């Protein structure tokens, strides 16, 4: 029976959840200008990051995924530690080049590396990672784990709103929204991640409160009568979180809501105060 390691990227935000510490995290990097770089979470956490970009909105950060050299070091260490295989669950391949990079580097390793495109990020990705680890601990093999991850990938959804589109537009992560930058920055659209893993605009909205209302309405419409795990992922938007939880519990009093921060390398694209409300359909996974 193969010994399987579970890895993910820091975009999943595992650092803000309780997680088994033998899950290896590939740390993306935050760049401010050409001189300042920080490894996600370990050198700059969410609170520090969001305070910085809130104070200086014009200093828009960029991000990059973990270097091939660092990936190679991690895979080689896993082999020395007795692992036969590694499953790497990545942020959507439509939002980052990490998935393809893992496949390239993995093909050169002695250990067998399987890259899995989550087609999402943040808590949806984190849930896949935790489930893969649970299965691997119980002796499940790669084929069985991947089949389970595919079901989770096909049965989760997140709706979100951002306080400003500046970061999504500047970093080229937003599709299906046209107009001048000035026009776009006046909008607070209802956003989601589509089946391909792209950020897409569902509705054009003018105020953040109305956008928040539509996030809740879409969540309620899609989860009525379903057995779901509900989550909130947010970019230091603590003042919004209680309102969203209350709105969920007004309709579904029995539902618990998992709350987690968006890590800096995700927040670099959403900007501060972004918030997503999502679900995983537990009966279909």
PEKA-V244098 format. One record per residue. N is the residue number from 1. RES is the residue in one small letter. OMEGA is omega in whole degrees, -180 to 180 (NA if undefined). Layout:
# PEKA-V244098
n=N res=RES omega=OMEGA
n=N res=RES omega=OMEGA
This chain:
# PEKA-V244098
n=1 res=x omega=-177
n=2 res=x omega=173
n=3 res=x omega=-170
n=4 res=x omega=174
n=5 res=x omega=176
n=6 res=x omega=179
n=7 res=x omega=173
n=8 res=x omega=176
n=9 res=x omega=-176
n=10 res=x omega=177
n=11 res=x omega=179
n=12 res=x omega=179
n=13 res=x omega=180
n=14 res=x omega=-177
n=15 res=x omega=-178
n=16 res=x omega=178
n=17 res=x omega=170
n=18 res=x omega=-177
n=19 res=x omega=178
n=20 res=x omega=-172
n=21 res=x omega=173
n=22 res=x omega=169
n=23 res=x omega=-179
n=24 res=x omega=-179
n=25 res=x omega=174
n=26 res=x omega=-172
n=27 res=x omega=171
n=28 res=x omega=-173
n=29 res=x omega=177
n=30 res=x omega=-179
n=31 res=x omega=169
n=32 res=x omega=-175
n=33 res=x omega=-178
n=34 res=x omega=-173
n=35 res=x omega=-174
n=36 res=x omega=175
n=37 res=x omega=-179
n=38 res=x omega=171
n=39 res=x omega=-177
n=40 res=x omega=177
n=41 res=x omega=-174
n=42 res=x omega=177
n=43 res=x omega=175
n=44 res=x omega=-179
n=45 res=x omega=-173
n=46 res=x omega=-177
n=47 res=x omega=180
n=48 res=x omega=-177
n=49 res=x omega=-176
n=50 res=x omega=175
n=51 res=x omega=-179
n=52 res=x omega=-176
n=53 res=x omega=175
n=54 res=x omega=-180
n=55 res=x omega=-177
n=56 res=x omega=-176
n=57 res=x omega=-179
n=58 res=x omega=-180
n=59 res=x omega=-173
n=60 res=x omega=-178
n=61 res=x omega=172
n=62 res=x omega=178
n=63 res=x omega=173
n=64 res=x omega=179
n=65 res=x omega=-177
n=66 res=x omega=-176
n=67 res=x omega=176
n=68 res=x omega=179
n=69 res=x omega=179
n=70 res=x omega=176
n=71 res=x omega=-180
n=72 res=x omega=178
n=73 res=x omega=-178
n=74 res=x omega=-180
n=75 res=x omega=179
n=76 res=x omega=178
n=77 res=x omega=179
n=78 res=x omega=178
n=79 res=x omega=179
n=80 res=x omega=-180
n=81 res=x omega=174
n=82 res=x omega=178
n=83 res=x omega=178
n=84 res=x omega=-175
n=85 res=x omega=175
n=86 res=x omega=172
n=87 res=x omega=-179
n=88 res=x omega=-179
n=89 res=x omega=-172
n=90 res=x omega=167
n=91 res=x omega=179
n=92 res=x omega=179
n=93 res=x omega=177
n=94 res=x omega=-179
n=95 res=x omega=-177
n=96 res=x omega=176
n=97 res=x omega=-174
n=98 res=x omega=-178
n=99 res=x omega=180
n=100 res=x omega=179
n=101 res=x omega=178
n=102 res=x omega=179
n=103 res=x omega=-180
n=104 res=x omega=-178
n=105 res=x omega=-178
n=106 res=x omega=-179
n=107 res=x omega=-179
n=108 res=x omega=-176
n=109 res=x omega=173
n=110 res=x omega=176
n=111 res=x omega=179
n=112 res=x omega=-178
n=113 res=x omega=176
n=114 res=x omega=177
n=115 res=x omega=179
n=116 res=x omega=179
n=117 res=x omega=-178
n=118 res=x omega=-175
n=119 res=x omega=176
n=120 res=x omega=178
n=121 res=x omega=176
n=122 res=x omega=-169
n=123 res=x omega=177
n=124 res=x omega=176
n=125 res=x omega=-179
n=126 res=x omega=179
n=127 res=x omega=178
n=128 res=x omega=-178
n=129 res=x omega=-179
n=130 res=x omega=178
n=131 res=x omega=178
n=132 res=x omega=180
n=133 res=x omega=178
n=134 res=x omega=-179
n=135 res=x omega=180
n=136 res=x omega=178
n=137 res=x omega=-179
n=138 res=x omega=175
n=139 res=x omega=177
n=140 res=x omega=180
n=141 res=x omega=-170
n=142 res=x omega=-177
n=143 res=x omega=-180
n=144 res=x omega=-180
n=145 res=x omega=-180
n=146 res=x omega=179
n=147 res=x omega=178
n=148 res=x omega=179
n=149 res=x omega=178
n=150 res=x omega=178
n=151 res=x omega=178
n=152 res=x omega=-180
n=153 res=x omega=-178
n=154 res=x omega=-173
n=155 res=x omega=172
n=156 res=x omega=-177
n=157 res=x omega=175
n=158 res=x omega=174
n=159 res=x omega=-178
n=160 res=x omega=178
n=161 res=x omega=178
n=162 res=x omega=-179
n=163 res=x omega=176
n=164 res=x omega=177
n=165 res=x omega=-174
n=166 res=x omega=-174
n=167 res=x omega=178
n=168 res=x omega=-179
n=169 res=x omega=-177
n=170 res=x omega=-179
n=171 res=x omega=173
n=172 res=x omega=-177
n=173 res=x omega=-176
n=174 res=x omega=178
n=175 res=x omega=175
n=176 res=x omega=174
n=177 res=x omega=-175
n=178 res=x omega=178
n=179 res=x omega=178
n=180 res=x omega=179
n=181 res=x omega=180
n=182 res=x omega=179
n=183 res=x omega=-178
n=184 res=x omega=-177
n=185 res=x omega=176
n=186 res=x omega=-176
n=187 res=x omega=174
n=188 res=x omega=-170
n=189 res=x omega=170
n=190 res=x omega=-175
n=191 res=x omega=174
n=192 res=x omega=173
n=193 res=x omega=-174
n=194 res=x omega=-175
n=195 res=x omega=178
n=196 res=x omega=-179
n=197 res=x omega=178
n=198 res=x omega=171
n=199 res=x omega=-176
n=200 res=x omega=-180
n=201 res=x omega=178
n=202 res=x omega=-179
n=203 res=x omega=176
n=204 res=x omega=-175
n=205 res=x omega=-173
n=206 res=x omega=-178
n=207 res=x omega=-177
n=208 res=x omega=180
n=209 res=x omega=178
n=210 res=x omega=177
n=211 res=x omega=178
n=212 res=x omega=178
n=213 res=x omega=-179
n=214 res=x omega=175
n=215 res=x omega=-180
n=216 res=x omega=-179
n=217 res=x omega=179
n=218 res=x omega=177
n=219 res=x omega=-179
n=220 res=x omega=180
n=221 res=x omega=-173
n=222 res=x omega=-174
n=223 res=x omega=179
n=224 res=x omega=177
n=225 res=x omega=-179
n=226 res=x omega=174
n=227 res=x omega=-173
n=228 res=x omega=165
n=229 res=x omega=-176
n=230 res=x omega=179
n=231 res=x omega=173
n=232 res=x omega=173
n=233 res=x omega=-174
n=234 res=x omega=-178
n=235 res=x omega=180
n=236 res=x omega=-179
n=237 res=x omega=-175
n=238 res=x omega=-178
n=239 res=x omega=178
n=240 res=x omega=-169
n=241 res=x omega=-178
n=242 res=x omega=178
n=243 res=x omega=180
n=244 res=x omega=179
n=245 res=x omega=179
n=246 res=x omega=179
n=247 res=x omega=178
n=248 res=x omega=-175
n=249 res=x omega=173
n=250 res=x omega=-179
n=251 res=x omega=-177
n=252 res=x omega=-174
n=253 res=x omega=-175
n=254 res=x omega=-174
n=255 res=x omega=171
n=256 res=x omega=-178
n=257 res=x omega=175
n=258 res=x omega=-179
n=259 res=x omega=180
n=260 res=x omega=177
n=261 res=x omega=164
n=262 res=x omega=-178
n=263 res=x omega=-175
n=264 res=x omega=-177
n=265 res=x omega=170
n=266 res=x omega=180
n=267 res=x omega=176
n=268 res=x omega=-179
n=269 res=x omega=179
n=270 res=x omega=-171
n=271 res=x omega=-179
n=272 res=x omega=175
n=273 res=x omega=174
n=274 res=x omega=179
n=275 res=x omega=177
n=276 res=x omega=176
n=277 res=x omega=-174
n=278 res=x omega=-180
n=279 res=x omega=171
n=280 res=x omega=-178
n=281 res=x omega=-172
n=282 res=x omega=-179
n=283 res=x omega=-177
n=284 res=x omega=-179
n=285 res=x omega=NA
